[in-house]
Amino acid sequence: MKKLIVSAMALTLISFASVQANTPLNTNKEILSLVSNTQEKVAVKPEELPDGIKKTIRGEEFTGWKVTSAFLITAPDKTQYYELNVKNGKESARVKLDKDGKNVS
């Protein structure tokens, strides 16, 4: 009886070890998948934004709003847009525009 219990415990421990050994492999694959699908984000000075964006932020829709920071985002599919953090008094917002100053969804 004692040998049966010891054998059962040994099998249980071996099965737990094999399950835990497989988990990191799945996690590594998931991490690699996420890394290859990430966006590239590069800081841009507000005064160096493209003319189309400058024209948009000088327009009526942005009256009173000031660009506090800007980033050029390159998506995994290589499309690019600008992400602007803007502020108007205590209000703040994030705006996404293409190089021509048009909204990006």
ChimeraX commands (.cxc) that place a marker at each C-alpha (Angstrom):
marker #1 position 0.00,0.00,0.00 radius 0.5
marker #1 position 2.82,2.36,0.89 radius 0.5
marker #1 position 4.48,1.77,-2.52 radius 0.5
marker #1 position 1.17,2.52,-4.26 radius 0.5
marker #1 position 0.78,5.86,-2.48 radius 0.5
marker #1 position 4.41,6.83,-3.15 radius 0.5
marker #1 position 4.02,5.89,-6.83 radius 0.5
marker #1 position 0.81,7.92,-7.14 radius 0.5
marker #1 position 2.48,10.96,-5.56 radius 0.5
marker #1 position 5.50,10.62,-7.86 radius 0.5
marker #1 position 3.24,10.51,-10.94 radius 0.5
marker #1 position 1.34,13.56,-9.70 radius 0.5
marker #1 position 4.56,15.54,-9.19 radius 0.5
marker #1 position 5.86,14.55,-12.63 radius 0.5
marker #1 position 2.61,15.64,-14.29 radius 0.5
marker #1 position 2.72,19.04,-12.53 radius 0.5
marker #1 position 6.34,19.54,-13.61 radius 0.5
marker #1 position 5.51,18.82,-17.25 radius 0.5
marker #1 position 2.53,21.22,-17.22 radius 0.5
marker #1 position 4.65,24.02,-15.75 radius 0.5
marker #1 position 7.45,23.36,-18.22 radius 0.5
marker #1 position 5.10,24.03,-21.15 radius 0.5
marker #1 position 3.69,27.30,-19.79 radius 0.5
marker #1 position 6.76,29.53,-20.41 radius 0.5
marker #1 position 6.95,28.38,-24.04 radius 0.5
marker #1 position 3.41,29.58,-24.67 radius 0.5
marker #1 position 4.13,32.84,-22.87 radius 0.5
marker #1 position 7.30,33.43,-24.92 radius 0.5
marker #1 position 5.37,32.89,-28.16 radius 0.5
marker #1 position 2.71,35.35,-27.03 radius 0.5
marker #1 position 5.35,37.94,-26.11 radius 0.5
marker #1 position 7.07,37.58,-29.48 radius 0.5
marker #1 position 3.73,38.00,-31.20 radius 0.5
marker #1 position 3.01,41.19,-29.23 radius 0.5
marker #1 position 6.46,42.63,-29.86 radius 0.5
marker #1 position 6.16,42.19,-33.62 radius 0.5
marker #1 position 2.77,43.97,-33.60 radius 0.5
marker #1 position 3.77,47.03,-31.61 radius 0.5
marker #1 position 3.73,50.63,-32.73 radius 0.5
marker #1 position 6.76,52.85,-33.00 radius 0.5
marker #1 position 6.37,56.16,-31.17 radius 0.5
marker #1 position 8.81,59.04,-31.80 radius 0.5
marker #1 position 8.61,62.40,-30.05 radius 0.5
marker #1 position 8.22,65.43,-32.33 radius 0.5
marker #1 position 8.55,69.07,-31.30 radius 0.5
marker #1 position 5.26,70.93,-31.87 radius 0.5
marker #1 position 7.03,73.51,-34.04 radius 0.5
marker #1 position 8.33,70.70,-36.29 radius 0.5
marker #1 position 4.87,69.29,-37.12 radius 0.5
marker #1 position 3.87,69.13,-40.81 radius 0.5
marker #1 position 2.19,72.20,-42.29 radius 0.5
marker #1 position -1.16,70.39,-42.68 radius 0.5
marker #1 position -1.28,69.76,-38.93 radius 0.5
marker #1 position -0.18,73.29,-38.08 radius 0.5
marker #1 position -2.98,74.64,-40.26 radius 0.5
marker #1 position -5.54,72.39,-38.52 radius 0.5
marker #1 position -4.47,73.35,-34.99 radius 0.5
marker #1 position -4.60,77.05,-35.93 radius 0.5
marker #1 position -8.17,76.56,-37.13 radius 0.5
marker #1 position -11.44,77.34,-35.37 radius 0.5
marker #1 position -11.83,73.82,-33.91 radius 0.5
marker #1 position -8.66,74.26,-31.85 radius 0.5
marker #1 position -9.19,77.82,-30.64 radius 0.5
marker #1 position -7.78,78.06,-27.10 radius 0.5
marker #1 position -6.03,74.67,-27.31 radius 0.5
marker #1 position -2.24,74.39,-27.09 radius 0.5
marker #1 position -0.14,71.40,-28.17 radius 0.5
marker #1 position 1.80,70.20,-25.12 radius 0.5
marker #1 position 3.49,67.22,-26.79 radius 0.5
marker #1 position 3.43,65.42,-30.12 radius 0.5
marker #1 position 4.46,61.99,-31.38 radius 0.5
marker #1 position 4.82,60.39,-34.78 radius 0.5
marker #1 position 3.25,56.93,-34.57 radius 0.5
marker #1 position 4.15,54.20,-37.05 radius 0.5
marker #1 position 1.64,51.33,-36.91 radius 0.5
marker #1 position 2.61,47.68,-37.59 radius 0.5
marker #1 position 1.21,48.05,-41.13 radius 0.5
marker #1 position 3.63,51.01,-41.63 radius 0.5
marker #1 position 0.88,53.66,-41.72 radius 0.5
marker #1 position 1.79,56.84,-39.88 radius 0.5
marker #1 position -0.13,59.46,-37.95 radius 0.5
marker #1 position 0.58,62.11,-35.35 radius 0.5
marker #1 position -0.69,61.90,-31.79 radius 0.5
marker #1 position -1.01,65.31,-30.17 radius 0.5
marker #1 position -1.60,65.98,-26.50 radius 0.5
marker #1 position -3.45,69.28,-26.27 radius 0.5
marker #1 position -4.55,71.44,-23.36 radius 0.5
marker #1 position -7.09,74.22,-22.87 radius 0.5
marker #1 position -6.92,75.52,-19.32 radius 0.5
marker #1 position -7.59,72.51,-17.07 radius 0.5
marker #1 position -8.97,70.39,-19.92 radius 0.5
marker #1 position -6.68,68.07,-21.85 radius 0.5
marker #1 position -7.22,65.77,-24.80 radius 0.5
marker #1 position -5.39,63.48,-27.19 radius 0.5
marker #1 position -5.85,64.06,-30.93 radius 0.5
marker #1 position -4.76,61.79,-33.80 radius 0.5
marker #1 position -4.11,63.48,-37.15 radius 0.5
marker #1 position -2.52,62.40,-40.41 radius 0.5
marker #1 position 0.22,64.54,-42.00 radius 0.5
marker #1 position -2.45,66.56,-43.81 radius 0.5
marker #1 position -4.21,67.47,-40.56 radius 0.5
marker #1 position -7.20,65.15,-40.99 radius 0.5
marker #1 position -8.60,63.15,-38.06 radius 0.5
marker #1 position -7.50,59.53,-37.79 radius 0.5
marker #1 position -9.80,57.10,-36.03 radius 0.5
marker link #1:1,2 radius 0.2
marker link #1:2,3 radius 0.2
marker link #1:3,4 radius 0.2
marker link #1:4,5 radius 0.2
marker link #1:5,6 radius 0.2
marker link #1:6,7 radius 0.2
marker link #1:7,8 radius 0.2
marker link #1:8,9 radius 0.2
marker link #1:9,10 radius 0.2
marker link #1:10,11 radius 0.2
marker link #1:11,12 radius 0.2
marker link #1:12,13 radius 0.2
marker link #1:13,14 radius 0.2
marker link #1:14,15 radius 0.2
marker link #1:15,16 radius 0.2
marker link #1:16,17 radius 0.2
marker link #1:17,18 radius 0.2
marker link #1:18,19 radius 0.2
marker link #1:19,20 radius 0.2
marker link #1:20,21 radius 0.2
marker link #1:21,22 radius 0.2
marker link #1:22,23 radius 0.2
marker link #1:23,24 radius 0.2
marker link #1:24,25 radius 0.2
marker link #1:25,26 radius 0.2
marker link #1:26,27 radius 0.2
marker link #1:27,28 radius 0.2
marker link #1:28,29 radius 0.2
marker link #1:29,30 radius 0.2
marker link #1:30,31 radius 0.2
marker link #1:31,32 radius 0.2
marker link #1:32,33 radius 0.2
marker link #1:33,34 radius 0.2
marker link #1:34,35 radius 0.2
marker link #1:35,36 radius 0.2
marker link #1:36,37 radius 0.2
marker link #1:37,38 radius 0.2
marker link #1:38,39 radius 0.2
marker link #1:39,40 radius 0.2
marker link #1:40,41 radius 0.2
marker link #1:41,42 radius 0.2
marker link #1:42,43 radius 0.2
marker link #1:43,44 radius 0.2
marker link #1:44,45 radius 0.2
marker link #1:45,46 radius 0.2
marker link #1:46,47 radius 0.2
marker link #1:47,48 radius 0.2
marker link #1:48,49 radius 0.2
marker link #1:49,50 radius 0.2
marker link #1:50,51 radius 0.2
marker link #1:51,52 radius 0.2
marker link #1:52,53 radius 0.2
marker link #1:53,54 radius 0.2
marker link #1:54,55 radius 0.2
marker link #1:55,56 radius 0.2
marker link #1:56,57 radius 0.2
marker link #1:57,58 radius 0.2
marker link #1:58,59 radius 0.2
marker link #1:59,60 radius 0.2
marker link #1:60,61 radius 0.2
marker link #1:61,62 radius 0.2
marker link #1:62,63 radius 0.2
marker link #1:63,64 radius 0.2
marker link #1:64,65 radius 0.2
marker link #1:65,66 radius 0.2
marker link #1:66,67 radius 0.2
marker link #1:67,68 radius 0.2
marker link #1:68,69 radius 0.2
marker link #1:69,70 radius 0.2
marker link #1:70,71 radius 0.2
marker link #1:71,72 radius 0.2
marker link #1:72,73 radius 0.2
marker link #1:73,74 radius 0.2
marker link #1:74,75 radius 0.2
marker link #1:75,76 radius 0.2
marker link #1:76,77 radius 0.2
marker link #1:77,78 radius 0.2
marker link #1:78,79 radius 0.2
marker link #1:79,80 radius 0.2
marker link #1:80,81 radius 0.2
marker link #1:81,82 radius 0.2
marker link #1:82,83 radius 0.2
marker link #1:83,84 radius 0.2
marker link #1:84,85 radius 0.2
marker link #1:85,86 radius 0.2
marker link #1:86,87 radius 0.2
marker link #1:87,88 radius 0.2
marker link #1:88,89 radius 0.2
marker link #1:89,90 radius 0.2
marker link #1:90,91 radius 0.2
marker link #1:91,92 radius 0.2
marker link #1:92,93 radius 0.2
marker link #1:93,94 radius 0.2
marker link #1:94,95 radius 0.2
marker link #1:95,96 radius 0.2
marker link #1:96,97 radius 0.2
marker link #1:97,98 radius 0.2
marker link #1:98,99 radius 0.2
marker link #1:99,100 radius 0.2
marker link #1:100,101 radius 0.2
marker link #1:101,102 radius 0.2
marker link #1:102,103 radius 0.2
marker link #1:103,104 radius 0.2
marker link #1:104,105 radius 0.2
view
